[in-house]
Structures are given as structure tokens and as C-alpha cells.
Amino acid sequence: MLIWLDTSILNVAVTTLADPADGLGATPAELEWVASAYTLVFAGTLFAGGALADRFGPRNTLLAGLALFGAASGAGAFAGSAGWLIVARGFMGAGSALLMPATLSVIVQSTPPEKRTRAIAIWSSSSGLGVAVGPVVGGALLSHFWWGSVFLVNVPIVVLCMTGAVAVVPALKGPARRVLDLPGLALSVLGLGGVVYGVIELGNGQSWHGVHVLLPVVLGGALLAAFVAGQRRSPAPSLDLRLFRQPGFTAGSVVLLIAFMALAGHLFYAAFYLQGPRGLSPADAGLVMIAAAVGIVLGSQASPAMSRLLSDRWTVAAGVLATAATYVGYLWFDGGTPIPVVVVLLFVQGFGMGLVGTPVTAVMMSGVPPQLAGAGSAVNSVTRQVGGTLGVAMTGSILSAVYRDRMADATLPGAAGELPPAAQEQARTSAEAARSLAGSLRLPELAAMADRAFLDAMYTATFWTAVLALVGCVVAAGGLRARKAADEPAANGNGRDAQ
């Protein structure tokens, strides 16, 4: 919950951070990296976090991650510039990379099989709780305190978590003779970091064939290929590739990647829709989007019962299909769509994602031996983070390209004829820039034109998001079924039990 709380609370604070009087006067590029530095380091170091959990035990890694996260949060709260805040956010990402695999590893190793699915459901729903609480807490803090309070609030939560971990989390041991594959860890960090960096730059508007995108992606991909090749030969691999011999683990990883790509991409343009054509304030838009978080919590809690009734495979497929249906619904949205309709679709979308997360994680981790629980947990976490980053980059690129295309040939109205060339370029950069210009020049027709162009861009983005989710539904129905067919007879020892 702490990890997702910090992610969602930042969304409320970006406007304040950009203010030169009340914040840090951060530029748009600096604000993008305040968020992206966390994701970059988090995704890049997750495999290392899983390996450390396997080597030193998940409880020790959990405590170390909490300490690093808390210290970086305190430092970020008192950062004197956007640059120092970006550095602090990077260290927070490293702390989260230690935390995330350790939490799931603790659950897998310390709960009996009959209670494990329920435990994973609680673990999954905590992310929805963090997403729901973040905007509310952030808004309250910014109303009464300075911008650093949204980071400083993490410190007492960290202290509470460390106290609870010391008191109740069992001292689970890592394998006694397992050694760290330091070259492999370095390759995984640099490789994942390069790929994620390129994806972030693509989502920030850079050309896909430019040096800021293509070069880091190619180099990162090459380093990851070297990492995989080294893991196949290593006597103590950071990522045991035997995990992917289990069809359920592989299919579950693909489903999580696709589902989080679709979800993150959708929420990205949904936030712009609510604050753009629908005209809501950031605080009101945050309240509306809480519906998705509530759905995630309730869906996660309902998923064990649904899995018993329908099986893991069909519960996951139904959840992904439900999210796809909500994405399709956005094809009929316009500037006058009632807010209750948006709330209902966001809730259904969140509920569907809640149905996905728990059974997929349970299937993935069911065949992972205890000594590799950290590595398996890291893969689970990496797919979520990388999927979310890819989704935002995908929809961001689609929104930008279609919006610019719609505005490129349009005659942009000014107070006396067409807008000057510099103003036209600003209006064609983004719908937000066009609305700001329209407000300053008192040109409501320019704002209306930008809204229409944004809606066209959103329709294109939501179409491809829905297609992506449908692919995830097919993978769930086919891949998780393959796991059952392949694994259960061997596990049960005879055909009658497997039946």
C-alpha cells in the first residue's frame, strides 16, 4: 500500500511542484522525471531485489527496503531543487525494488497452501487501497502544509511498517549456500534501465527512431539478451529461467504485462479526458478515479470465491474481458458524458483488474520452489511495472500523434484572423497547451477545437487499448489452460485425481 500510495499521491502534487512560489518551479521535463526516475530505478532493480530476498531472506530485505524508502522520502521532502527531488525519487524506487519482491515472498513462504490465495488477494487489494487513499491524502496535505508533506507522510508509515515487520514477520531464511550473481545483476539493472528509459522518453514525445529512444532500447535489449544468456550458464542465476518452463508462470507473466499495459494506458488518457473535455478540477478528477481503486479492492477480495466457482483460468479471462468492455465504452464518450457513467465504467474496470491480479499471481507462484520465491516475485513485479510504463508510452504516443495530425491542417482562430505562427505551434503541441492559450486570449472556439482533436486521439488510443486487452483475454484462456493440462496430472499422480 505504501508503494502505491506514494505513486498516486504524487499525481496531486505536480501542479504545486511547478509553482515557483509554493513549490520548486519545476519545468514540465523536470516534472516528468520526478515521476519517471522512480519508475526507471524501480523496474531496473527489481530482479536484484528478488535475488537479494532469496540470498538474505525476505524479512531482512523488507526491512532494508523500508529503511531506504523512508530515508529517501525524508530527503525528498526537504529537497531544495527539482534535480535533488529527482535523485531522491530514484532512491525511493530502489527501496521499492527491495520491498515489492520481499512482501510477496514472505506471503508465499509463510502461509499454508489453503490460505495462500486469500493472502495474495489481500496483498493485491492493498495496491487499490493505496491508489484510492493517495489523491485524498495528497489533497488534504497540500491544503494545510507545504509540498514536501506529501513525501514526509511516508516516514511515519515506514516506521509503523518496520515495527510490524520486526514484531510479526517470520525470519525466513534464504538458501544457505546461494551466492549473488553480481555480473548478472549488473546486466539486469542496466538492461532493464535502458529499455525503460527509452520507453519513458517515447511517452514524453521523443521520436521512436531518435537517439533518446532507439539507442537506449537497443542497448538495453542487448544487455538483457546477454543477461539471459549468462543466466542459462550461471550456477547461481539471479533469474532461474526454469521458472518459464511452467506454462502457467509464462502465461501469467504475459497476462499481467498486457493487463497493466492496458490499465495504465487507459488511466493516463482518462485523467486528461476528465480534466479536459469534461472540465473537472484535478481534485474532482481524483475523486472520480477513486472508483477504479475501489473496484480493484473489491475485485481482489472476490477473486478467490470466483476462482473456486469458475477456475483461475476463467476468472482471469472474465476479468480481462470486463476491462476490455470498459475501454470500448470510451468510444462513445464526449464532452457531455454524465460523470456517473464514467464512475460506473471505472469501477467495473477496477473490479475486472482485481479479478485478474490474485489468481494470476497464485498460478504463477504455485509452482515456484521456496528458494526461488524472491526471483518469482521479482518477475511478477517487473511485469506490472514494465507493463504500466509501456502502456503510458503507447497511449501517450498515440494521443500526441493523432492530436497533432488533427490540428496540423486546421485553421486556428485568433482574435484577428489566424493565430501567429508561434501561438499555432503552442496550440498544436497538446490540448492542455491549446486550452491555456485559449484562456489567456479569450478564444473559446480554440479550446473547443482542441477538445475535438483530443477526443479523436482518445478514440484511437482506447480502440488499441481494447484490442490489447482482448489479446490478454485470449492468452489467459489458452495459456492458463495449458498449465492445467500439463501440470496437474504430474502433480496428482493419476488421471482420476487430475480430472
VEXKEVO-794864 format. One record per residue (C-alpha): residue in three letters; x, y, z. Coordinates in steps of 0.001 Angstrom, whole numbers, plus 500000, padded with zeros to 6 digits. Example, Ala and Ser with C-alpha at 12.3 -4.5 7.8 and 13.67 -1.06 7.14 Angstrom:
BEGIN
ALA512300495500507800SER513670498940507140
END
This chain:
BEGIN
MET500000500000500000LEU502898502348500820ILE504380501923497324TRP501119502666495507LEU500178505446497938ASP503387507264497033THR502723506832493308SER499155508165493421ILE499839510968495905LEU502442512463493560ASN499820512939490823VAL498076515519493018ALA501286517396493820VAL502709518010490333THR500872521321489847THR502187522608493174LEU505732521451492382ALA505612523521489183ASP504685526671491110PRO507788528864491637ALA506335530369494836ASP504676527425496588GLY506763524663495003LEU510089524201493263GLY509310525946489988ALA509870522625488193THR509700522636484397PRO507457520130482550ALA510519517996481704GLU511622518008485359LEU508123517014486492GLU508143514097484054TRP511404512878485541VAL510222513336489126ALA507744510569488292SER509867508657485791ALA513034508431487935TYR511084506340490419THR509730504006487736LEU513080503722485992VAL515028502669489087PHE512155500564490445ALA511788498481487282GLY515520498329486644THR516456496944490066LEU513560494547490729PHE515493491442489662ALA518279492483492015GLY515712492923494803GLY514350489431494205ALA517852487915494226LEU518699489704497485ALA515482488414499057ASP516463484865498092ARG520010485327499367PHE519468487147502670GLY515864486233503420PRO512773488310502590ARG512397489742506125ASN515874491279506088THR515359492634502558LEU511965494011503586LEU513491495937506487ALA516340497241504320GLY513883498393501646LEU511720500165504222ALA514740501948505683LEU515922503127502259PHE512427504177501191GLY511863506134504400ALA515226507886504277ALA514757508851500625SER511228510122501342GLY512532512358504129ALA515305513670501882GLY512825514323499064ALA510532516298501368PHE513310518828502021ALA514847518877498515GLY515890522369497528SER515540521869493786ALA513787519653491264GLY517117517943490496TRP517589516813494079LEU513964515649494245ILE514563513524491126VAL517594511925492831ALA515536511241495965ARG512780509679493878GLY515348507384492296PHE516415506129495732MET512754505658496636GLY512462503439493548ALA515426501369494744GLY513766500956498149SER510545499836496463ALA512511497294494392LEU513670495716497654LEU510177495900499176MET507946494501496447PRO509523491044495880ALA510113490626499625THR506443491190500501LEU505171488529498106SER508000486168499045VAL507035486446502729ILE503415485602501868VAL504323482625499681GLN506741481120502204SER504832481765505423THR501239480820504534PRO499897477275504061PRO498582476434500576GLU494931476509501631LYS495249480123502834ARG497670481406500224THR495126482608497677ARG493327484678500306ALA496636486125501484ILE497580487071497922ALA494118488647497490ILE494769490902500479TRP498221491714499095SER496738492609495692SER493903494715497107SER496345496787499137SER497540498386495898GLY493997499548495170LEU493748500948498680GLY496965502912498148VAL495688504273494821ALA492387505288496450VAL493882506937499526GLY496686508779497701PRO494690511587495993VAL492598512218499114VAL495596512349501462GLY497604514423498978GLY494821516967498585ALA494393517286502364LEU498117517711502981LEU498568520310500235SER495611522273501605HIS497279522678505013PHE501034522131504574TRP503888522684502126TRP504557520438499133GLY507151518320500986SER504437516933503264VAL503330514523500520PHE506740512830500810LEU507253513296504542VAL503999511427505255ASN505790508238504155VAL508168508385507124PRO505694507548509947ILE504153504852507740VAL507631503349507235VAL508258503404510998LEU504947501616511586CYS505757499025508905MET509236498370510312THR507819497924513791GLY505245495453512487ALA507821493586510416VAL510119493147513415ALA507216492043515586VAL505297489607513375VAL507106488758510123PRO508940485426510490ALA512710485389509979LEU512573483308506831LYS515991482205505669GLY517400482336502170PRO519216479307500738ALA522291478730502870ARG524787478434500013ARG523222480694497418VAL525691483298496150LEU524884486547494402ASP525440486677490651LEU526847490219490663PRO527630490405486896GLY524142489131486122LEU522550491638488488ALA524513494465486861LEU523372493375483389SER519731493161484520VAL519816496625486118LEU521481498271483100GLY519388496348480567LEU516009496984482179GLY517035500549482931GLY517926501187479286VAL514670499745477939VAL512514501597480475TYR514422504850479854GLY513747504617476136VAL510079503833476707ILE509719506794479078GLU511309509113476516LEU508936507753473832GLY505974508549476081ASN507392512048476640GLY507092512811472930GLN510510511809471576SER510617510190468130TRP510880506385468261HIS513893506411465910GLY515671509251467749VAL518803508803469829HIS516879509261473094VAL514607506269472381LEU516200503860469916LEU519732503871471360PRO518834503060474992VAL516229500488473909VAL518676498696471600LEU521499498783474149GLY519147497739476935GLY517803494885474831ALA521325493709474038LEU522276493788477722LEU519124491852478635ALA519966489259475965ALA523445488942477480PHE521798488662480916VAL519546485809479768ALA522437484014478082GLY524519484347481233GLN521676483094483427ARG521482479894481377ARG525126479124482196SER525343480537485722PRO525484478030488623ALA523699480599490834PRO521443482618488491SER519666485775489661LEU516722484735487487ASP516276480990487216LEU514971480505483674ARG513467477170484683LEU510577479241486062PHE509446479869482485ARG509260476145481719GLN505980476193483615PRO503267477256481144GLY501251478833483954PHE504152481036485025THR504888482161481469ALA501248482755480523GLY500612484555483808SER503567486871483174VAL502257487738479701VAL498729488348481013LEU499994490646483771LEU502163492559481292ILE499255493094478879ALA496666493856481587PHE498845496502483228MET499763497985479840ALA496077498430479077LEU495125499684482539ALA497943502232482900GLY497472503464479355HIS493735503881479866LEU494040505714483188PHE496570508046481539TYR494139509338478913ALA491128509073481258ALA492745511641483570PHE493250514018480621TYR489661513425479495LEU488214514280482901GLN490296517444483294GLY489993518434479624PRO486701517957477735ARG484799517265480977GLY486323520309482690LEU486878518814486165SER489486520151488569PRO492422517851489454ALA490900517183492877ASP487475516330491420ALA489066514128488752GLY490971512297491500LEU487742511674493397VAL486091510254490265MET489029507940489597ILE488829506527493117ALA486041504353491663ALA488688502282489851ALA490659501805493077VAL487545500734494988GLY486818498242492212ILE490343496812492469VAL489952496268496224LEU486543494590495917GLY487557492547492872SER490668491266494652GLN488583490178497612ALA486006488485495373SER488572486686493215PRO489199483648495491ALA485494482785495514MET485273483371491766SER488275481106491206ARG486625478301493189LEU483458478745491160LEU484920479271487660SER488596478177487973ASP491611480502487827ARG491655480467484033TRP488097481677483512THR488225484153486395VAL491261485833484842ALA489746485736481348ALA486479487235482636GLY488357489976484465VAL490388490984481405LEU487268490831479219ALA485429493147481648THR488222495714481428ALA488189495467477616ALA484450496226477618THR485006499393479659TYR487708500565477259VAL485296500091474346GLY482776502261476219TYR485045505279475851LEU484447505239472087TRP481083506898472828PHE482344509484475304ASP482200513185474529GLY482290516478476404GLY478821515896477840THR479045512276479051PRO477496512100482551ILE480027511644485335PRO478060508735486918VAL478590506785483682VAL482336507391483940VAL482301506302487603VAL480477503054486791LEU482891502164483994LEU485911502944486179PHE484506500745488945VAL483855497826486554GLN487341498278485120GLY488904498180488592PHE486808495180489597GLY487962493330486490MET491601494082487287GLY491016492875490832LEU489786489565489435VAL492968489278487381GLY495748490058489843THR495151487488492578PRO494536484274490560VAL497318485099488071THR499771485639490919ALA498591482455492650VAL499042480434489442MET502484481922488796MET503770481309492321SER502145477900492877GLY504949476014491126VAL507844478194492326PRO510083476442494866PRO510570478356498160GLN514250479054497456LEU513255480906494270ALA510264482771495714GLY512130486082495547ALA513028485602491882GLY509464484600491016SER508093487578492939ALA510501489873491085VAL509223488655487704ASN505658489248488900SER506555492794489934VAL508649493562486838THR505789492649484508ARG503469495046486368GLN505924497945486346VAL507222497492482805GLY503670496874481565GLY502473500121483156THR505379502066481676LEU504819500590478205GLY501097501336478414VAL501614505009479243ALA504222505317476494MET501923503613473979THR498838505720474679GLY500894508883475141SER502448508434471720ILE499059507721470105LEU497440510741471769SER500259513042470705ALA500417511778467108VAL496665511847466439TYR496160515198468168ARG498937516820466130ASP497541515283462942ARG494041516649463613MET495380520108464441ALA498033520238461695ASP495722521240458852ALA493144523090460947THR492755526843460688LEU493355528001464239PRO491198531033465036GLY492714534160466579ALA491374537492467717ALA492002538903464234GLY492204536100461686GLU494601533217462233LEU496864532813465238PRO500500533903464876PRO502898531032463954ALA504396530768467475ALA500939530535469038GLN499872527977466443GLU502842525775467332GLN501942526024471026ALA498315525096470352ARG499380522089468273THR501707520764470985SER498928519439473217ALA495307520024474111GLU496393521382477503ALA498631523985475849ALA495820524954473461ARG493327525388476312SER495803527505478270LEU496353529694475203ALA492610529908474588GLY492060531031478172SER494706533744478028LEU493480535046474645ARG489771534516475391LEU489238532221472424PRO486630529584473432GLU486459528324469843LEU490152527332470040ALA489507525378473234ALA486555523612471573MET488729522707468580ALA491408521287470906ASP488787519233472759ARG487524517737469496ALA491051516852468419PHE491753515288471817LEU488573513202471667ASP489588511862468248ALA493000510978469695MET491355509323472700TYR489109507202470470THR492159505876468612ALA494024505183471850THR491075503446473504PHE490486501268470427TRP494027499886470564THR493829499579474348ALA490715497434473986VAL492413495298471305LEU495371494799473662ALA493071493706476482LEU491302491217474218VAL494682489692473356GLY495283489329477093CYS491935487542477439VAL492933485046474721VAL496310484423476391ALA494614483825479740ALA492089481380478311GLY494699479479476310GLY497868479754478402LEU496427479076481822ARG494517476146480382ALA497792474735479088ARG499181474875482599LYS496333472825483977ALA496666470208481310ALA500406469926481632ASP500936470218485370GLU498019468694487215PRO498378465033486175ALA502023465090487184ALA501210466791490443ASN498412464425491381GLY499948461267490063ASN496930459771488283GLY494347460708485755ARG491384460370488088ASP492754462905490576ALA493727465238487757GLN490181465107486480
END
